[in-house]
Amino acid sequence: MEDLTEKELHALISLLDDEDPEVKSHVQDKIISLGHNVIPILEKKWEDSFNPELQKEIEDLVHNLQFSQLKERLYDWVNTPDQDLLTGLWIINTYQYPDLEFDKLNTDMHQIYFDVWTAFKNNLLPHEQIRIINSILFNSLRFSANTKNFHSPGNSMLSNVLDTKKGNPISLCAIYLLVAKKLGLPIYGVNLPNLFVLTYKSADVNFYINAFNKGLVFNKQDINNYLSHLKIEPRAVFFEPCSNRDIVVRTIRNLIVSFEKLGETEKINEIKELLKIVNE
């Protein structure tokens, strides 16, 4: 942010209600150029204003600044070597909840991991380990499929899923996957048509897990049957682990569908911008 005093910033923001459209446009561009650090001052101006039109302009500016910051974070995430899953999902989460801190999400996820870890035993067979994870996540913690509001944008927001304990296939799988990884288990995401699942894949053991159906365990033939039912030819991608980037891409695609269902054209266009960044 440029070295403007707080007094100068307040004076600049006050010009937002100038009647001259050219002046107003110049001021908006100037504020946007200052970056996201100006947001607290804009929010204070919003609180102090009794002008609904000015408040709306400030809301739009704040959103533009927050969205710009989100895109910067997402671009940086795409260019990190590990593309940490929780970080990627947090960045997407900030589209709806811009004030959400990563540490809050990380702390909530660690508590879930701790609940599972206290009941977990490393010397158990893979299927028995999965039975314990399922018991804690779906019985004790009561995570479940949000079938009533399947297309709600909240199902793709990890913080919302952690609060409500209801999610869609990919958000529930993400929680399961994040816990499994901390436990050191060879569990990965799998991109199926119309469904996202997990696979337990080691040198000598391979099966699949449906977190949307309370951790139901199934096998490769079940996937073949599923694809046959959908009249879709089997492809390797439907059986093999996908990347963290693939999971974030699918989360973004789910959000696009959610906002299409709601007819939110501006949000659809913005989310497509995020998809473009991750797909580049």
KOLDRENBA-453605 format. One record per residue (C-alpha): residue in three letters; chain; x, y negated, z negated. Coordinates in nm, 3 decimals. Layout:
REM residues N
SITE   aa  ch        u        v        w
SITE  ala   A        X        Y        Z
...
***
This chain:
REM residues 280
SITE   aa  ch        u        v        w
SITE  met   A    0.000    0.000    0.000
SITE  glu   A    0.127   -0.349    0.080
SITE  asp   A    0.246   -0.568   -0.206
SITE  leu   A   -0.077   -0.759   -0.259
SITE  thr   A   -0.166   -0.877   -0.607
SITE  glu   A   -0.489   -0.755   -0.760
SITE  lys   A   -0.627   -1.106   -0.725
SITE  glu   A   -0.544   -1.105   -0.353
SITE  leu   A   -0.708   -0.765   -0.311
SITE  his   A   -1.026   -0.882   -0.481
SITE  ala   A   -1.030   -1.189   -0.258
SITE  leu   A   -0.986   -0.970    0.050
SITE  ile   A   -1.266   -0.734   -0.056
SITE  ser   A   -1.494   -1.032   -0.123
SITE  leu   A   -1.472   -1.118    0.247
SITE  leu   A   -1.661   -0.797    0.329
SITE  asp   A   -1.989   -0.984    0.298
SITE  asp   A   -1.875   -1.259    0.535
SITE  glu   A   -2.142   -1.334    0.793
SITE  asp   A   -1.889   -1.345    1.079
SITE  pro   A   -1.872   -0.991    1.228
SITE  glu   A   -1.517   -1.054    1.354
SITE  val   A   -1.395   -1.153    1.009
SITE  lys   A   -1.573   -0.855    0.853
SITE  ser   A   -1.418   -0.614    1.106
SITE  his   A   -1.070   -0.757    1.046
SITE  val   A   -1.113   -0.723    0.669
SITE  gln   A   -1.230   -0.362    0.701
SITE  asp   A   -0.928   -0.274    0.916
SITE  lys   A   -0.697   -0.449    0.669
SITE  ile   A   -0.843   -0.259    0.372
SITE  ile   A   -0.816    0.075    0.555
SITE  ser   A   -0.450   -0.003    0.632
SITE  leu   A   -0.381   -0.041    0.259
SITE  gly   A   -0.444    0.332    0.201
SITE  his   A   -0.621    0.531   -0.070
SITE  asn   A   -0.457    0.343   -0.360
SITE  val   A   -0.706    0.061   -0.306
SITE  ile   A   -1.003    0.291   -0.382
SITE  pro   A   -1.028    0.211   -0.759
SITE  ile   A   -1.050   -0.161   -0.681
SITE  leu   A   -1.319   -0.097   -0.418
SITE  glu   A   -1.515    0.112   -0.667
SITE  lys   A   -1.491   -0.165   -0.928
SITE  lys   A   -1.618   -0.414   -0.669
SITE  trp   A   -1.910   -0.180   -0.594
SITE  glu   A   -2.002   -0.165   -0.964
SITE  asp   A   -1.992   -0.542   -0.997
SITE  ser   A   -2.198   -0.608   -0.684
SITE  phe   A   -2.576   -0.650   -0.666
SITE  asn   A   -2.574   -0.662   -0.287
SITE  pro   A   -2.698   -0.328   -0.140
SITE  glu   A   -2.547   -0.404    0.202
SITE  leu   A   -2.206   -0.480    0.053
SITE  gln   A   -2.227   -0.168   -0.163
SITE  lys   A   -2.299    0.041    0.147
SITE  glu   A   -1.997   -0.109    0.327
SITE  ile   A   -1.778   -0.032    0.027
SITE  glu   A   -1.911    0.326    0.014
SITE  asp   A   -1.823    0.372    0.381
SITE  leu   A   -1.475    0.230    0.329
SITE  val   A   -1.412    0.453    0.027
SITE  his   A   -1.529    0.758    0.221
SITE  asn   A   -1.303    0.669    0.516
SITE  leu   A   -1.004    0.628    0.285
SITE  gln   A   -1.078    0.954    0.103
SITE  phe   A   -1.129    1.141    0.429
SITE  ser   A   -0.803    1.003    0.564
SITE  gln   A   -0.623    1.127    0.252
SITE  leu   A   -0.789    1.468    0.289
SITE  lys   A   -0.665    1.496    0.649
SITE  glu   A   -0.311    1.402    0.541
SITE  arg   A   -0.317    1.670    0.271
SITE  leu   A   -0.452    1.928    0.513
SITE  tyr   A   -0.188    1.844    0.772
SITE  asp   A    0.083    1.880    0.507
SITE  trp   A   -0.068    2.213    0.393
SITE  val   A   -0.068    2.350    0.749
SITE  asn   A    0.302    2.266    0.768
SITE  thr   A    0.401    2.434    0.441
SITE  pro   A    0.563    2.779    0.475
SITE  asp   A    0.339    2.968    0.231
SITE  gln   A    0.006    2.789    0.296
SITE  asp   A   -0.111    2.860   -0.060
SITE  leu   A   -0.475    2.970   -0.052
SITE  leu   A   -0.596    2.788   -0.363
SITE  thr   A   -0.436    2.463   -0.245
SITE  gly   A   -0.601    2.496    0.097
SITE  leu   A   -0.943    2.561   -0.054
SITE  trp   A   -0.898    2.271   -0.297
SITE  ile   A   -0.825    2.034   -0.008
SITE  ile   A   -1.146    2.142    0.169
SITE  asn   A   -1.329    2.116   -0.164
SITE  thr   A   -1.237    1.747   -0.189
SITE  tyr   A   -1.454    1.670    0.114
SITE  gln   A   -1.763    1.701   -0.108
SITE  tyr   A   -1.589    1.635   -0.440
SITE  pro   A   -1.312    1.380   -0.368
SITE  asp   A   -1.228    1.329   -0.736
SITE  leu   A   -1.166    1.699   -0.801
SITE  glu   A   -0.814    1.754   -0.932
SITE  phe   A   -0.618    2.062   -0.823
SITE  asp   A   -0.522    2.131   -1.185
SITE  lys   A   -0.891    2.163   -1.281
SITE  leu   A   -0.953    2.424   -1.010
SITE  asn   A   -0.629    2.604   -1.096
SITE  thr   A   -0.720    2.616   -1.466
SITE  asp   A   -1.067    2.756   -1.393
SITE  met   A   -0.921    3.024   -1.166
SITE  his   A   -0.657    3.114   -1.425
SITE  gln   A   -0.929    3.172   -1.685
SITE  ile   A   -1.102    3.418   -1.450
SITE  tyr   A   -0.770    3.593   -1.390
SITE  phe   A   -0.711    3.611   -1.766
SITE  asp   A   -1.054    3.768   -1.821
SITE  val   A   -0.974    4.036   -1.563
SITE  trp   A   -0.615    4.084   -1.679
SITE  thr   A   -0.717    4.161   -2.039
SITE  ala   A   -0.922    4.459   -1.914
SITE  phe   A   -0.676    4.566   -1.645
SITE  lys   A   -0.427    4.854   -1.648
SITE  asn   A   -0.149    4.879   -1.388
SITE  asn   A   -0.115    5.258   -1.419
SITE  leu   A   -0.467    5.326   -1.290
SITE  leu   A   -0.543    5.454   -0.941
SITE  pro   A   -0.642    5.185   -0.685
SITE  his   A   -1.014    5.271   -0.690
SITE  glu   A   -1.015    5.256   -1.069
SITE  gln   A   -0.841    4.919   -1.064
SITE  ile   A   -1.107    4.788   -0.828
SITE  arg   A   -1.379    4.925   -1.055
SITE  ile   A   -1.240    4.714   -1.343
SITE  ile   A   -1.216    4.398   -1.132
SITE  asn   A   -1.572    4.452   -1.010
SITE  ser   A   -1.697    4.504   -1.364
SITE  ile   A   -1.547    4.178   -1.491
SITE  leu   A   -1.630    3.959   -1.191
SITE  phe   A   -1.981    4.085   -1.115
SITE  asn   A   -2.104    4.215   -1.450
SITE  ser   A   -1.927    4.019   -1.725
SITE  leu   A   -1.878    3.689   -1.538
SITE  arg   A   -2.193    3.743   -1.328
SITE  phe   A   -2.067    3.625   -0.991
SITE  ser   A   -2.319    3.711   -0.719
SITE  ala   A   -2.427    3.646   -0.361
SITE  asn   A   -2.619    3.326   -0.298
SITE  thr   A   -2.880    3.485   -0.073
SITE  lys   A   -3.147    3.225   -0.152
SITE  asn   A   -2.940    2.929   -0.023
SITE  phe   A   -2.696    3.116    0.200
SITE  his   A   -2.618    2.819    0.427
SITE  ser   A   -2.571    2.561    0.150
SITE  pro   A   -2.244    2.363    0.188
SITE  gly   A   -2.185    2.430   -0.183
SITE  asn   A   -2.118    2.796   -0.102
SITE  ser   A   -1.799    2.689    0.073
SITE  met   A   -1.685    2.464   -0.214
SITE  leu   A   -1.483    2.672   -0.459
SITE  ser   A   -1.551    2.441   -0.755
SITE  asn   A   -1.925    2.470   -0.695
SITE  val   A   -1.906    2.851   -0.670
SITE  leu   A   -1.712    2.864   -0.997
SITE  asp   A   -1.978    2.648   -1.166
SITE  thr   A   -2.286    2.825   -1.031
SITE  lys   A   -2.136    3.178   -1.007
SITE  lys   A   -2.301    3.208   -0.664
SITE  gly   A   -2.130    3.202   -0.326
SITE  asn   A   -2.107    3.327    0.028
SITE  pro   A   -1.893    3.620    0.149
SITE  ile   A   -1.576    3.419    0.201
SITE  ser   A   -1.589    3.217   -0.123
SITE  leu   A   -1.654    3.526   -0.333
SITE  cys   A   -1.377    3.710   -0.148
SITE  ala   A   -1.143    3.414   -0.209
SITE  ile   A   -1.200    3.431   -0.585
SITE  tyr   A   -1.149    3.808   -0.578
SITE  leu   A   -0.836    3.772   -0.365
SITE  leu   A   -0.680    3.501   -0.582
SITE  val   A   -0.727    3.718   -0.892
SITE  ala   A   -0.598    4.032   -0.717
SITE  lys   A   -0.285    3.854   -0.595
SITE  lys   A   -0.200    3.738   -0.948
SITE  leu   A   -0.240    4.099   -1.059
SITE  gly   A    0.010    4.200   -0.790
SITE  leu   A   -0.236    4.410   -0.589
SITE  pro   A   -0.200    4.457   -0.209
SITE  ile   A   -0.540    4.303   -0.132
SITE  tyr   A   -0.602    4.083    0.171
SITE  gly   A   -0.885    3.914    0.357
SITE  val   A   -1.040    4.069    0.669
SITE  asn   A   -1.228    3.871    0.935
SITE  leu   A   -1.537    4.063    1.042
SITE  pro   A   -1.812    3.919    1.266
SITE  asn   A   -2.081    3.758    1.043
SITE  leu   A   -1.910    3.889    0.731
SITE  phe   A   -1.585    3.843    0.543
SITE  val   A   -1.446    4.132    0.339
SITE  leu   A   -1.125    4.245    0.169
SITE  thr   A   -0.891    4.534    0.224
SITE  tyr   A   -0.671    4.720   -0.024
SITE  lys   A   -0.377    4.809    0.198
SITE  ser   A   -0.062    4.979    0.073
SITE  ala   A    0.173    5.235    0.230
SITE  asp   A   -0.051    5.528    0.134
SITE  val   A   -0.391    5.377    0.046
SITE  asn   A   -0.631    5.179    0.262
SITE  phe   A   -0.995    5.094    0.194
SITE  tyr   A   -1.225    4.792    0.210
SITE  ile   A   -1.415    4.584   -0.046
SITE  asn   A   -1.734    4.381    0.006
SITE  ala   A   -1.732    4.104   -0.257
SITE  phe   A   -2.070    3.981   -0.129
SITE  asn   A   -2.214    4.314   -0.240
SITE  lys   A   -2.060    4.325   -0.589
SITE  gly   A   -1.732    4.478   -0.475
SITE  leu   A   -1.879    4.771   -0.282
SITE  val   A   -1.596    4.996   -0.156
SITE  phe   A   -1.615    5.131    0.199
SITE  asn   A   -1.391    5.273    0.471
SITE  lys   A   -1.284    5.219    0.831
SITE  gln   A   -1.567    5.430    0.971
SITE  asp   A   -1.816    5.205    0.792
SITE  ile   A   -1.668    4.909    0.980
SITE  asn   A   -1.701    5.099    1.308
SITE  asn   A   -2.066    5.170    1.225
SITE  tyr   A   -2.120    4.802    1.137
SITE  leu   A   -1.968    4.687    1.467
SITE  ser   A   -2.168    4.945    1.659
SITE  his   A   -2.487    4.815    1.497
SITE  leu   A   -2.395    4.462    1.615
SITE  lys   A   -2.303    4.602    1.959
SITE  ile   A   -1.951    4.460    1.925
SITE  glu   A   -1.642    4.641    2.052
SITE  pro   A   -1.390    4.724    1.777
SITE  arg   A   -1.078    4.506    1.773
SITE  ala   A   -0.767    4.524    1.556
SITE  val   A   -0.852    4.192    1.388
SITE  phe   A   -1.165    4.354    1.240
SITE  phe   A   -0.957    4.604    1.043
SITE  glu   A   -0.631    4.428    0.958
SITE  pro   A   -0.539    4.165    0.697
SITE  cys   A   -0.577    3.800    0.794
SITE  ser   A   -0.374    3.499    0.678
SITE  asn   A   -0.457    3.229    0.424
SITE  arg   A   -0.488    2.993    0.718
SITE  asp   A   -0.751    3.222    0.872
SITE  ile   A   -0.948    3.205    0.546
SITE  val   A   -0.939    2.825    0.544
SITE  val   A   -1.042    2.817    0.911
SITE  arg   A   -1.338    3.041    0.839
SITE  thr   A   -1.436    2.829    0.538
SITE  ile   A   -1.434    2.519    0.760
SITE  arg   A   -1.642    2.697    1.026
SITE  asn   A   -1.895    2.791    0.758
SITE  leu   A   -1.918    2.425    0.658
SITE  ile   A   -1.988    2.325    1.017
SITE  val   A   -2.277    2.574    1.029
SITE  ser   A   -2.405    2.445    0.693
SITE  phe   A   -2.415    2.084    0.809
SITE  glu   A   -2.568    2.187    1.143
SITE  lys   A   -2.852    2.347    0.948
SITE  leu   A   -2.896    2.019    0.760
SITE  gly   A   -2.867    1.805    1.074
SITE  glu   A   -2.577    1.606    0.924
SITE  thr   A   -2.417    1.491    1.253
SITE  glu   A   -2.150    1.265    1.102
SITE  lys   A   -2.035    1.536    0.863
SITE  ile   A   -2.029    1.793    1.144
SITE  asn   A   -1.796    1.569    1.344
SITE  glu   A   -1.570    1.510    1.044
SITE  ile   A   -1.545    1.880    0.959
SITE  lys   A   -1.460    1.950    1.324
SITE  glu   A   -1.168    1.711    1.279
SITE  leu   A   -1.046    1.928    0.991
SITE  leu   A   -1.085    2.240    1.203
SITE  lys   A   -0.874    2.083    1.474
SITE  ile   A   -0.593    2.009    1.225
SITE  val   A   -0.588    2.369    1.098
SITE  asn   A   -0.607    2.515    1.448
SITE  glu   A   -0.322    2.307    1.591
***
